[in-house]
């Protein structure tokens, strides 16, 4: 038996649209975790309806065989704060699942065991698989009482053996790769997506999915890529402004130091008030220089 409770309103990425299909989700989970669940295994999808991540939800949370899996597709840099973000996320999921009054009863509440998986699909070179731990963020690591382990898998096309185990994940990876390839060749984003959809249909890659959802996929992916480009622009702009501020601060510090040196040379021939007036320093700053002479 399978239960699919995902609200269609929140299928706002190609990833969530593709893998909200329960059979595809089971195939993906089997590939990632090395399990062998049958296609008719009960799956309860319970993705949060309020976005914890910026402007879009690329996650699917679901319960399978007593395990509470949070699966995230992440199309930027590997975020080393992900374990902390997932800690907040899983707490909200449990809160949503459990009766508020039940936690005050003496009877032990049984809860699904959490698992955290991030599928990385960004441009930066990353290992095939890596583990991120919440404890890496702790200031004091001597006696750790709380841990959260996140598995990060690189699903860029040709970068992971996991892709060989899931036809749908492999197809998704190739589709994104194809879009990026055309985009890097200078093709406008909308045209790159259309061309990649045509390529995949011709090559029988995600054919049924793309034939049935082509327009929706095009619009979703355009928005996703557009947000990523916007983030890059924001980061570049922030860096530029930071450098400008740093230069201004550096020049100001240099001017300040030069004025102090001038003030020191005048201490024996002028009074404190006159030195302050001529150098732009405060009277207190000049008096401090005089004391430390």
Secondary structure as the mmCIF struct_conf table of DSSP 4:
data_model
#
loop_
_struct_conf.conf_type_id
_struct_conf.id
_struct_conf.beg_label_comp_id
_struct_conf.beg_label_asym_id
_struct_conf.beg_label_seq_id
_struct_conf.end_label_comp_id
_struct_conf.end_label_asym_id
_struct_conf.end_label_seq_id
STRN STRN1 UNK A 3 UNK A 3
HELX_RH_3T_P HELX_RH_3T_P1 UNK A 8 UNK A 10
BEND BEND1 UNK A 13 UNK A 13
HELX_RH_AL_P HELX_RH_AL_P1 UNK A 14 UNK A 19
TURN_TY1_P TURN_TY1_P1 UNK A 20 UNK A 20
BEND BEND2 UNK A 21 UNK A 21
HELX_RH_AL_P HELX_RH_AL_P2 UNK A 22 UNK A 33
TURN_TY1_P TURN_TY1_P2 UNK A 34 UNK A 34
TURN_TY1_P TURN_TY1_P3 UNK A 39 UNK A 40
STRN STRN2 UNK A 43 UNK A 45
BEND BEND3 UNK A 49 UNK A 50
BEND BEND4 UNK A 52 UNK A 56
STRN STRN3 UNK A 59 UNK A 64
TURN_TY1_P TURN_TY1_P4 UNK A 65 UNK A 66
STRN STRN4 UNK A 67 UNK A 74
BEND BEND5 UNK A 76 UNK A 77
TURN_TY1_P TURN_TY1_P5 UNK A 80 UNK A 81
HELX_RH_AL_P HELX_RH_AL_P3 UNK A 82 UNK A 97
BEND BEND6 UNK A 98 UNK A 98
TURN_TY1_P TURN_TY1_P6 UNK A 100 UNK A 101
HELX_RH_3T_P HELX_RH_3T_P2 UNK A 102 UNK A 104
BEND BEND7 UNK A 105 UNK A 107
HELX_LH_PP_P HELX_LH_PP_P1 UNK A 108 UNK A 110
HELX_LH_PP_P HELX_LH_PP_P2 UNK A 112 UNK A 112
STRN STRN5 UNK A 113 UNK A 120
BEND BEND8 UNK A 123 UNK A 124
BEND BEND9 UNK A 128 UNK A 128
STRN STRN6 UNK A 129 UNK A 133
HELX_RH_3T_P HELX_RH_3T_P3 UNK A 134 UNK A 137
BEND BEND10 UNK A 139 UNK A 139
BEND BEND11 UNK A 142 UNK A 143
STRN STRN7 UNK A 149 UNK A 154
BEND BEND12 UNK A 156 UNK A 156
TURN_TY1_P TURN_TY1_P7 UNK A 157 UNK A 158
BEND BEND13 UNK A 159 UNK A 159
HELX_RH_3T_P HELX_RH_3T_P4 UNK A 161 UNK A 165
HELX_RH_AL_P HELX_RH_AL_P4 UNK A 167 UNK A 184
TURN_TY1_P TURN_TY1_P8 UNK A 185 UNK A 186
HELX_RH_AL_P HELX_RH_AL_P5 UNK A 189 UNK A 202
TURN_TY1_P TURN_TY1_P9 UNK A 203 UNK A 204
BEND BEND14 UNK A 205 UNK A 206
HELX_RH_AL_P HELX_RH_AL_P6 UNK A 207 UNK A 266
TURN_TY1_P TURN_TY1_P10 UNK A 267 UNK A 269
BEND BEND15 UNK A 270 UNK A 270
HELX_RH_AL_P HELX_RH_AL_P7 UNK A 272 UNK A 279
HELX_RH_AL_P HELX_RH_AL_P8 UNK A 283 UNK A 291
TURN_TY1_P TURN_TY1_P11 UNK A 292 UNK A 292
#
